[in-house]
Every structure is written in structure tokens, then in C-alpha cells.
Amino acid sequence: MKKVIAAAVFAGMMPFSQAMADQDIGCGLGSMVFAGQEGKVFKVLGATTNGTSGNQTFGITFGTLGCDGNGVITSKEKLAMFIDGNMDNLARDIARGEGETLATLTDVWGMSDEAKAEFNATARHNYASIFASENVTSADVLANLNTMVADQNTLAAYAL
């Protein structure tokens, strides 16, 4: 009986579009149930609801519950963590326009081989604006790199 009720609830939500997805907690039943609510409590409740009973997986699979199974997975957080843990080596590699840390950064970013070469040369040329001061933070470096990428026609597709 519970499965029948759950199937009816999910089927009734089929018309909902991707616009229902919450940017912080993603798509799923929790995003829909707590839509319009404000505050951390509702974000946590929504995220918990999205993560239970496989409803987010169901939504992504079938394009319901505010989910869209199409699209690119981006990982700005993964890039930020990488840059934070490798600032000195990355600065050295960008200054040279090559190196293991720079190669790993472009791999984590998901760039093609052609884009990697362009990125390396452009980053080397823009070193002073990427590392704008001696107190630059990893968040600043990522933001500066992303601005550089967005400003290049050949790299703009990789902008975060």
C-alpha cells in the first residue's frame, strides 16, 4: 500500500519543471515541499528530504521533482579546494606557463587538450592579475582565473 501511495505522489509531481529546484539543496521533493521558505532550518529539512527515499535520484532519472537529468556537472568547490592546497606550486607553474600543478588544475577543471594549452599561455600572460597581491586568497585566485577564462573566446565555455 505504501508503494502505491508513493507512486501516486511521484506521478502527481511529474508536471513540475526544473525551475522548482533550489540552488542550495538541489532538486527533489524537499525543494518542492519547502519552496518559498527561508532560513537554514528549511534548507536542512529540504536537503534531508531530497536525500531520503531516493526521490532526488527518481527526479533526475525521470526529469520530475524539479530535476533535469541533462546538463554538465561542475565542481567549483573541487577547484577551490585544489587551489587552496596548492597555491605556491600553482603560482610557480602559472609563472612558467607549465608544470604538474597547472596540468592537474586544468584536468580538474575538465578542459580539453587544446583548451589546456590556451589556458596555460593565457594564465602565464595574466599572472599579475591572477595573483594580484602577496596576500591573495585561493578564492581570489579562482575568481581571477574564472574571469580570465570567461574573457577568452576560446575558453569561455569553461567559465564557472
C-alpha positions as CSV (number, residue, x, y, z in Angstrom):
1,M,0.0,0.0,0.0
2,K,2.8,2.4,0.9
3,K,4.4,1.8,-2.5
4,V,1.1,2.7,-4.3
5,I,0.8,5.9,-2.3
6,A,4.4,6.8,-3.0
7,A,4.0,6.1,-6.7
8,A,0.8,8.3,-6.8
9,V,2.7,11.2,-5.1
10,F,5.6,10.9,-7.6
11,A,3.2,10.6,-10.5
12,G,1.3,13.7,-9.4
13,M,4.6,15.7,-9.3
14,M,5.6,14.8,-12.9
15,P,4.5,18.2,-14.3
16,F,6.9,20.2,-12.1
17,S,9.8,21.7,-14.1
18,Q,13.4,22.4,-13.3
19,A,12.5,25.9,-12.2
20,M,11.5,24.3,-8.9
21,A,15.0,23.2,-7.9
22,D,16.6,25.1,-5.1
23,Q,20.1,26.3,-5.8
24,D,21.4,25.4,-2.4
25,I,19.8,22.0,-1.9
26,G,19.2,20.9,-5.5
27,C,16.1,19.3,-6.9
28,G,13.8,16.8,-5.3
29,L,10.7,16.5,-3.2
30,G,12.3,18.6,-0.4
31,S,12.8,21.5,-2.8
32,M,9.2,21.4,-3.7
33,V,7.7,20.9,-0.2
34,F,9.8,23.7,1.3
35,A,9.7,26.1,-1.8
36,G,9.4,29.7,-0.7
37,Q,10.6,29.1,2.8
38,E,13.6,31.0,4.2
39,G,16.3,30.1,6.6
40,K,18.8,27.3,7.4
41,V,16.2,25.1,9.1
42,F,14.1,24.8,5.9
43,K,17.3,24.4,3.8
44,V,18.4,21.5,6.1
45,L,14.9,20.0,6.1
46,G,14.7,20.3,2.3
47,A,18.1,18.7,1.8
48,T,17.3,15.9,4.1
49,T,14.0,15.3,2.3
50,N,15.8,15.4,-1.0
51,G,18.3,12.8,0.2
52,T,15.7,10.3,1.5
53,S,13.8,7.5,-0.2
54,G,15.7,8.0,-3.5
55,N,13.4,10.9,-4.5
56,Q,16.2,13.0,-5.9
57,T,17.5,10.1,-7.9
58,F,14.0,9.4,-9.2
59,G,13.6,13.1,-10.2
60,I,16.9,13.2,-12.0
61,T,16.2,9.9,-13.8
62,F,12.7,10.9,-15.0
63,G,13.0,14.7,-15.2
64,T,10.5,15.3,-12.4
65,L,10.5,16.9,-9.0
66,G,12.2,20.0,-10.4
67,C,15.2,17.9,-11.7
68,D,16.8,17.8,-15.1
69,G,18.8,14.7,-15.9
70,N,20.7,16.7,-18.6
71,G,23.5,19.1,-18.0
72,V,27.1,19.3,-17.0
73,I,28.4,18.6,-13.6
74,T,30.6,21.4,-12.4
75,S,32.8,21.4,-9.4
76,K,33.7,24.9,-8.3
77,E,34.3,23.6,-4.8
78,K,36.7,20.9,-6.1
79,L,38.7,23.6,-7.9
80,A,38.7,25.8,-4.9
81,M,40.0,23.0,-2.7
82,F,42.7,22.1,-5.2
83,I,43.9,25.8,-5.5
84,D,43.8,26.2,-1.7
85,G,46.0,23.2,-1.2
86,N,48.4,24.1,-4.0
87,M,48.8,27.9,-4.0
88,D,52.6,28.1,-4.0
89,N,53.1,25.3,-6.6
90,L,50.3,26.7,-8.8
91,A,51.8,30.2,-8.7
92,R,55.2,28.8,-9.7
93,D,53.6,26.8,-12.6
94,I,51.5,29.7,-13.8
95,A,54.5,31.9,-13.9
96,R,56.3,29.3,-16.1
97,G,53.2,28.5,-18.1
98,E,53.6,24.8,-17.5
99,G,54.0,22.2,-14.8
100,E,52.4,19.4,-12.9
101,T,50.2,21.5,-10.7
102,L,48.9,23.6,-13.6
103,A,48.3,20.4,-15.6
104,T,46.3,19.0,-12.7
105,L,44.3,22.2,-12.3
106,T,43.2,22.0,-16.0
107,D,42.3,18.3,-15.6
108,V,40.2,19.1,-12.5
109,W,38.6,22.0,-14.5
110,G,37.8,19.5,-17.2
111,M,39.5,21.2,-20.1
112,S,40.3,19.7,-23.4
113,D,43.9,19.4,-24.5
114,E,43.5,22.4,-26.9
115,A,42.0,24.4,-24.1
116,K,44.7,23.5,-21.7
117,A,47.4,24.9,-23.9
118,E,45.4,28.1,-24.4
119,F,44.7,28.3,-20.6
120,N,48.4,27.8,-19.7
121,A,49.6,30.5,-22.1
122,T,46.8,33.0,-21.1
123,A,47.4,32.3,-17.3
124,R,51.1,33.0,-17.7
125,H,50.4,36.2,-19.6
126,N,47.9,37.3,-16.8
127,Y,49.9,36.1,-13.8
128,A,49.9,39.6,-12.2
129,S,46.2,39.9,-12.3
130,I,45.6,36.3,-11.1
131,F,48.0,36.7,-8.2
132,A,47.1,40.4,-7.6
133,S,48.9,40.8,-4.3
134,E,51.1,38.7,-1.9
135,N,48.0,38.3,0.3
136,V,45.8,36.9,-2.4
137,T,43.5,34.1,-1.2
138,S,42.7,30.9,-3.0
139,A,39.1,32.2,-3.5
140,D,40.6,35.3,-5.2
141,V,42.8,33.1,-7.4
142,L,39.8,31.0,-8.5
143,A,37.7,34.1,-9.2
144,N,40.6,35.7,-11.2
145,L,41.2,32.6,-13.2
146,N,37.5,32.3,-13.9
147,T,37.3,35.9,-15.0
148,M,40.3,35.2,-17.3
149,V,38.6,32.1,-18.7
150,A,35.3,33.9,-19.3
151,D,37.1,36.8,-21.1
152,Q,38.7,34.4,-23.7
153,N,36.5,33.4,-26.6
154,T,38.2,30.0,-26.9
155,L,37.9,29.3,-23.1
156,A,34.6,30.9,-22.3
157,A,32.8,27.6,-22.4
158,Y,34.8,26.6,-19.3
159,A,33.7,29.6,-17.2
160,L,32.1,28.6,-13.9
